[in-house]
Amino acid sequence: MAALGVVHYHKLNITLFILISFSAWLLHDYMGYTGMALPLLPVSVLGGALAIFLGFRNNSAYDRWWEARKIWGGIVNYSRTYGMEVTTFLGVHGNEEIGEERINEIKKGLIHDHIAWLYALAARLRGMEEAPEVDRYLSPEDQKELEGIVNRPQMILKIMGQKIKNALDKEIINDFQHIELMWVIKELYNLQGRAERIKFTVFPYYYNFFTRVFLWVFIIILPFSLIPSMELGVVPMSIAISFVFYILDQSGQVTEDPFENRAADTPMTTICRNIEIDLLQQLGQKDVPEPISPEETRFHGLFIR
């Protein structure tokens, strides 16, 4: 089934491989244009150089993908830390006029703000203007403050920081707890900035452009170098070799952009939902959303058509 899925979503390019290799056999063996045969050595050198180029490009792309996964791993850890600190730090310290009910409301607001930040960040990295979860967790006052803001997640962090400062002013937390909570906010800013660096730093264009040019030059001339010794066998062999190089190129293109909501990308929606569940349960809430089950891998998500 997996192989059939790959073939189905790349049927156009596979058809081109078949036409190129079959045309080489037709011209050389059937129509007698033997002068079209190419020496194998130069084509082998080109294939080796192309393999090195693809390997270097794919390694660079994988570094971007792995850094994205580490960033969201850090978001998971700091989110849990933030939830633990909010639910345990806030209390009646020096202001006896604030009751437990009001403190619980403040805790809930800070946790909900953070969940909104998670979904806002995921939406920004995917190029979406908004996410419904953001409005569901933010208060009407906070939603109004986001109007006209381009970078919504950074503004949500600012709102969280201001609310933490207000909690200090009202003596709901002490100075040490304020420092600890603001340190977590700072780390969330750092993680957001690292994710935005990957999203908005364009992978060098010439890597993709020249790789694709050399790839198709290699695919076109490959059967003409194999046909003197393989005759009709050149068709399946050149198709197999061309497909290997083509898939290497496609996998690199997919991997270099890890926030595009494809099956092989960083699973931000799943991560956000898991953090959402963790934080709501830290508040003592029993009615929490269901975890998102991993969907069956779709090959159109793994490879660009």
C-alpha positions in Angstrom: 0.0 0.0 0.0 2.8 2.4 0.8 4.5 1.8 -2.5 1.2 2.3 -4.3 0.7 5.6 -2.5 4.1 6.9 -3.6 3.5 5.8 -7.2 0.0 7.4 -7.3 1.1 10.8 -6.1 4.1 10.9 -8.4 2.5 9.3 -11.4 3.1 12.3 -13.6 6.9 12.3 -13.0 7.1 8.5 -13.3 5.3 8.8 -16.6 8.0 11.2 -17.8 10.7 8.8 -16.7 9.0 6.1 -18.7 8.7 8.3 -21.8 12.3 9.5 -21.6 13.8 6.0 -21.2 11.5 4.4 -23.7 12.3 7.1 -26.3 16.0 6.5 -25.8 15.5 2.8 -26.5 13.2 3.6 -29.5 15.7 6.0 -31.1 18.7 3.8 -30.5 17.6 0.2 -31.0 14.4 0.5 -33.1 15.2 3.4 -35.3 18.9 2.9 -35.5 20.2 6.3 -34.2 23.2 4.6 -32.5 25.1 7.9 -32.5 22.9 9.1 -29.7 24.5 6.8 -27.2 26.6 8.6 -24.6 29.7 7.3 -22.7 28.9 6.1 -19.3 31.7 7.7 -17.4 30.7 11.4 -17.7 27.1 10.6 -16.8 28.4 8.6 -13.8 30.4 11.6 -12.7 27.4 13.9 -13.0 25.3 11.4 -11.0 28.0 11.3 -8.2 28.1 15.1 -8.1 24.3 15.3 -8.0 24.2 12.8 -5.1 26.7 14.8 -3.1 24.7 18.0 -3.8 21.4 16.3 -2.8 23.0 14.9 0.3 24.4 18.3 1.4 21.0 20.0 0.7 19.0 17.3 2.5 21.3 17.5 5.5 20.8 21.2 5.8 17.0 20.8 5.4 17.0 18.1 8.1 18.8 20.4 10.5 15.9 22.9 10.0 13.3 20.1 10.6 15.1 18.8 13.7 15.6 22.3 15.2 11.8 22.9 14.7 11.1 19.7 16.6 13.5 20.7 19.4 11.8 24.2 19.6 8.4 22.6 20.2 9.9 20.2 22.6 11.1 23.2 24.6 7.6 24.8 24.4 6.2 21.6 25.9 8.6 21.7 28.8 8.2 25.4 29.5 4.4 25.3 29.2 4.2 22.6 31.9 6.6 24.6 34.1 4.5 27.7 33.5 1.3 25.8 34.5 2.9 24.4 37.6 4.1 27.8 38.7 0.8 29.6 38.1 -1.2 27.0 39.9 1.1 26.8 42.9 2.6 30.3 43.2 -0.6 32.4 43.2 -2.2 32.7 46.6 -3.0 35.0 49.4 0.4 36.4 50.4 0.0 40.0 51.6 -3.4 40.9 50.4 -6.1 39.4 52.5 -8.8 41.2 50.6 -8.4 38.9 47.6 -10.3 35.7 48.2 -9.5 32.2 46.9 -12.3 32.5 44.2 -10.6 35.6 42.7 -7.2 34.0 42.8 -8.6 30.9 41.0 -10.0 33.2 38.3 -6.6 34.8 37.8 -5.0 31.4 37.6 -7.5 30.3 35.0 -7.0 33.5 33.0 -3.2 33.1 32.9 -3.5 29.4 31.9 -6.0 30.2 29.2 -3.8 33.0 27.9 -1.0 30.6 27.5 -3.1 28.1 25.6 -4.2 30.9 23.3 -0.6 31.7 22.7 0.2 28.1 21.7 -2.5 28.1 19.0 -1.7 31.6 17.9 1.9 30.7 17.4 1.0 27.5 15.5 -1.3 29.5 13.2 1.4 32.2 12.6 3.9 29.5 11.6 1.5 28.0 9.2 0.7 31.3 7.6 -2.9 31.4 9.0 -4.3 34.8 10.1 -6.2 33.4 13.1 -7.2 30.2 14.9 -10.6 29.6 16.6 -8.9 28.4 19.8 -7.3 31.8 20.4 -10.7 33.6 20.6 -12.1 30.8 22.7 -9.5 31.1 25.4 -8.9 34.9 25.4 -11.2 37.3 27.3 -13.1 39.9 25.2 -10.7 42.6 26.6 -7.6 40.7 25.4 -9.2 40.0 22.0 -9.7 43.7 21.6 -6.1 44.4 22.4 -5.1 42.0 19.6 -7.0 43.9 17.0 -4.7 45.1 14.2 -1.7 43.3 15.6 0.4 41.5 13.1 2.3 39.3 15.5 -0.5 38.0 17.7 1.5 35.5 19.8 4.1 38.0 20.9 1.3 40.4 22.0 -0.3 37.5 24.0 3.0 37.0 25.8 3.0 40.7 26.6 -0.5 40.5 28.0 0.6 37.5 30.1 3.6 39.4 31.4 1.4 42.4 32.3 -1.0 40.2 34.2 1.9 38.6 36.1 3.1 42.1 37.0 -0.4 43.0 38.2 -0.4 39.9 40.4 2.8 41.1 42.0 1.4 44.6 42.6 -1.7 43.0 44.3 0.6 40.8 46.4 -0.8 37.6 44.9 2.8 36.5 44.2 6.1 37.6 45.8 9.2 39.0 44.1 10.9 35.7 43.7 7.8 34.1 42.1 7.5 37.1 39.8 11.1 36.6 38.7 10.5 32.9 38.0 7.3 33.5 36.0 8.8 36.3 34.0 11.9 34.1 33.2 9.5 31.5 31.7 7.9 34.2 29.6 11.3 35.2 28.4 12.1 31.7 27.4 8.8 31.4 25.5 9.8 34.6 23.6 13.1 33.0 22.8 11.4 29.8 21.5 9.0 31.8 19.4 11.8 33.8 17.9 13.7 30.6 17.0 10.6 29.2 15.3 10.0 32.4 13.4 13.7 32.3 12.2 13.1 29.0 10.6 9.7 30.0 9.1 10.8 33.4 7.7 14.4 32.5 6.7 14.1 31.4 3.1 16.2 28.4 2.2 18.8 29.6 -0.4 17.0 29.6 -3.8 20.0 28.4 -5.8 20.1 25.1 -3.8 16.6 24.2 -5.1 17.0 25.8 -8.6 20.4 24.2 -9.6 19.6 20.9 -7.9 16.4 20.6 -10.0 18.3 21.7 -13.2 21.1 19.1 -12.7 18.5 16.5 -11.7 16.6 16.7 -14.9 19.7 16.9 -17.0 20.8 13.7 -15.4 17.4 12.0 -15.8 17.3 12.9 -19.5 20.8 11.8 -20.4 20.9 8.7 -18.1 19.1 6.2 -20.5 21.3 7.3 -23.4 24.4 6.2 -21.4 22.9 2.9 -20.3 21.3 1.7 -23.6 24.5 0.4 -25.4 24.8 -2.4 -22.9 21.3 -2.9 -21.7 19.0 -2.5 -24.8 15.3 -2.7 -23.6 16.5 -3.2 -20.0 17.4 0.4 -20.0 13.7 1.3 -19.4 13.2 -0.2 -15.9 16.8 0.6 -14.9 16.7 4.2 -15.8 13.2 4.6 -14.3 14.5 3.1 -11.0 17.6 5.3 -10.8 15.7 8.5 -11.8 13.0 7.8 -9.2 15.6 7.4 -6.5 17.3 10.8 -7.3 13.9 12.4 -7.7 12.6 11.3 -4.3 15.8 12.5 -2.6 15.2 15.9 -4.1 11.5 16.0 -3.1 12.2 14.8 0.4 14.7 17.7 0.9 12.2 20.2 -0.4 9.5 19.0 2.1 11.9 18.7 5.0 13.2 22.3 4.7 9.8 23.7 5.6 8.7 22.0 8.8 5.6 24.2 9.6 3.5 23.6 6.5 0.9 21.3 8.1 2.0 18.2 6.1 2.1 14.7 7.6 5.9 14.8 7.9 6.1 18.2 9.5 6.2 19.2 13.1 2.9 18.1 14.6 2.0 21.4 16.1 -1.7 20.8 16.4 -1.1 17.5 18.3 1.5 19.2 20.6 -0.8 22.2 21.3 -3.7 19.8 22.2 -1.5 17.8 24.5 -0.3 20.9 26.3 -3.8 22.2 26.5 -4.9 19.0 28.2 -2.0 19.1 30.6 -2.6 22.8 31.6 -6.4 22.4 32.1 -5.8 19.3 34.3 -3.3 21.3 36.3 -6.2 23.7 37.0 -8.2 20.8 38.2 -10.5 20.8 35.3 -12.1 17.4 34.5 -13.8 18.2 31.2 -10.8 18.4 28.9 -10.5 17.9 25.1 -9.7 14.5 23.7 -6.1 14.0 22.5 -5.6 14.1 18.7 -5.0 10.6 17.4 -2.2 10.3 14.8 -3.7 10.0 11.4 -2.5 7.4 8.9 0.4 8.8 7.0 -0.6 10.3 3.7 2.0 10.2 1.0 0.9 13.5 -0.5 1.9 15.0 2.8 5.3 13.4 2.7 6.2 14.3 -0.8 5.6 17.3 -3.0 3.7 16.4 -6.1 
